[in-house]
Every structure is written in C-alpha cells, then in structure tokens.
Amino acid sequence: MKRTNELEHYADYLLQRELAEQTREIYVKQAAAFLDFLENREMTKKESIAYKQMLLKRGQKLSTVNLYLVALNSYLRYAGYGDCTVKTMKRQRRQCPDDILTHAEYRKLLIWAMSRGKYGSYRVIQYFYIRMVSVKQITRTESCMERSVCAVC
C-alpha cells in the first residue's frame, strides 16, 4: 500500500511539473519497475547501476534505455536519492557508413564536377570523401599532398 501511495504522489509531482500524460505514464511505470527490481533491498547507487545493466542486457534500443534511465533519475531525485542517479548511455554516431558512398560513386561525382567546370564542388567532394575514408586509416602520401589529390583517387 505504501508503494502505491508513493507512486501516486510521484504521479502528482509529475503533473505539477506539467509533463505530458504519456511521459508521466512512462515515468511512473519505470519508477514501479525499479521498485520491483529492488524488491526489499536498499536504494543505493550500486542498485541503480545494476538496474541500468539489466536494462542494457534486454537488448532494447539505446534510445529506449536512455528514456528509462531519464525516468529513473527523475524518480530518484523526487524520492531524495539524487546521489543514486545514473548516466545515460552515449550513442556513438557512425562516422563512415559503408553504404553511403562507394568509391565508384565518388569517382562519378568527381568526373561530373570536372566535366561541368565545377572546381569548387570538386574540392568539396574530395574533402568530404577524404573525411569519410579517414576513419578507415587512409593516409595521404607526400606526392598526393603535392598534387592535392588523395591516394584513393
């Protein structure tokens, strides 16, 4: 009964913060899930981290896990356990997806730019392609630097 009462008060707190209904539902649901996870154990930073690890092991999208962690942190602050909050996961962006531009497509773009006298476009295409492939450890040789052309050309 105490837990239900606490969650109702938390829902009222979220309403006072003027959060959207769906957001409030998610936050209360995650608070309840965390309390279920705790069972009768004490609320500690270690338990918060263990809950975070459990969420990650479920195989859900990182954005979903982060939403749940934000909801958890909101509840922990509300309940007076601000020192038990956990960091959200950083999503590393792919810097060079292979399916964006193939070498053949890159060459076509360069030929298109040169055939139309678009030298500015030519240089921009070169620059961005070099930036893309630099992740794959492409190095420019001295002769490349003298000609201002990348070794992959």
C-alpha positions in Angstrom: 0.0 0.0 0.0 2.9 2.4 0.8 4.4 1.8 -2.6 1.1 2.6 -4.4 0.7 5.7 -2.3 4.3 6.8 -3.1 3.8 6.3 -6.9 0.5 8.2 -6.8 2.4 11.1 -5.1 5.1 10.9 -7.7 2.4 11.0 -10.5 1.0 14.2 -8.9 4.5 15.7 -8.8 4.9 14.9 -12.5 1.6 16.5 -13.2 2.6 19.7 -11.3 5.8 19.7 -13.5 3.3 19.9 -16.4 4.7 16.8 -18.2 2.7 15.3 -21.0 0.4 12.4 -20.0 2.3 9.8 -21.9 5.6 11.0 -20.3 4.1 10.8 -16.9 2.9 7.2 -17.6 6.3 6.1 -18.7 8.0 7.8 -15.7 5.6 6.2 -13.2 5.9 2.8 -14.9 9.7 3.0 -14.8 9.6 4.0 -11.1 7.4 1.0 -10.4 9.7 -1.3 -12.4 12.7 0.0 -10.5 11.0 -0.6 -7.2 10.0 -4.1 -8.3 13.7 -4.7 -9.3 14.8 -3.5 -5.8 12.3 -5.9 -4.1 13.2 -5.1 -0.4 16.8 -4.1 -1.0 18.0 -0.6 0.0 18.1 2.1 -2.7 21.8 2.7 -3.5 23.9 3.9 -6.4 25.1 0.3 -6.8 21.4 -0.9 -7.2 20.8 1.9 -9.8 23.8 0.8 -11.8 22.7 -2.9 -11.6 19.2 -1.8 -12.9 20.9 0.1 -15.7 22.9 -3.0 -16.6 19.7 -5.1 -16.5 18.1 -2.7 -19.0 21.0 -2.8 -21.3 21.1 -6.6 -21.3 17.4 -6.7 -22.5 18.6 -5.8 -26.0 16.3 -2.8 -26.4 17.3 0.2 -28.4 19.7 2.6 -26.8 17.2 5.5 -27.1 14.6 3.4 -25.2 17.1 2.5 -22.4 18.1 6.2 -22.2 14.4 7.2 -21.8 14.0 4.7 -19.0 17.2 6.0 -17.3 15.9 9.6 -17.5 12.7 8.4 -16.0 14.6 6.6 -13.2 16.7 9.6 -12.5 13.6 11.8 -12.2 12.1 9.4 -9.7 15.4 9.1 -7.7 15.6 12.9 -7.4 12.0 13.1 -6.4 12.5 10.4 -3.7 15.5 12.2 -2.3 18.1 9.8 -3.8 19.7 12.3 -6.2 23.1 10.7 -5.4 21.9 7.4 -6.9 21.2 8.7 -10.4 22.9 7.1 -13.3 24.3 8.4 -16.5 22.5 7.8 -19.8 24.4 5.9 -22.5 26.2 7.8 -25.2 25.3 6.8 -28.7 28.3 6.9 -30.9 27.4 8.0 -34.4 28.8 6.0 -37.3 31.4 8.2 -38.9 31.8 6.4 -42.1 28.9 4.1 -43.1 30.0 1.9 -46.0 26.6 2.2 -47.6 26.6 6.0 -48.1 29.1 6.5 -50.9 31.1 3.8 -52.7 34.4 4.6 -54.3 32.8 4.2 -57.8 30.1 6.7 -56.8 32.8 9.1 -55.5 34.7 8.8 -58.9 31.5 9.5 -60.8 30.9 12.6 -58.7 34.4 13.9 -59.3 34.0 13.3 -63.1 30.7 15.1 -63.1 32.1 18.1 -61.2 35.1 18.4 -63.5 33.2 18.0 -66.7 30.9 20.9 -65.8 33.8 23.1 -64.6 32.6 23.0 -61.0 36.0 23.1 -59.4 34.6 24.2 -56.0 32.3 21.3 -56.0 35.2 19.0 -57.0 37.2 20.2 -54.0 34.2 19.8 -51.6 33.6 16.3 -52.8 37.2 15.4 -52.4 37.3 16.9 -48.9 34.2 15.1 -47.6 35.3 11.8 -49.2 38.7 12.1 -47.5 37.0 12.8 -44.2 34.8 9.7 -44.7 37.6 7.3 -45.5 40.0 8.8 -43.0 38.2 6.7 -40.4 39.5 3.7 -42.4 43.1 5.0 -41.9 43.6 6.4 -45.3 46.9 8.3 -45.3 47.9 10.9 -47.8 51.4 10.4 -49.3 53.8 13.2 -49.9 53.2 13.0 -53.7 49.4 13.2 -53.0 49.9 16.3 -51.0 52.0 17.9 -53.8 49.2 17.2 -56.3 46.5 17.9 -53.7 44.8 14.6 -54.6 44.0 11.8 -52.3 45.7 8.4 -52.6 42.3 6.7 -53.2 41.7 8.6 -56.4 
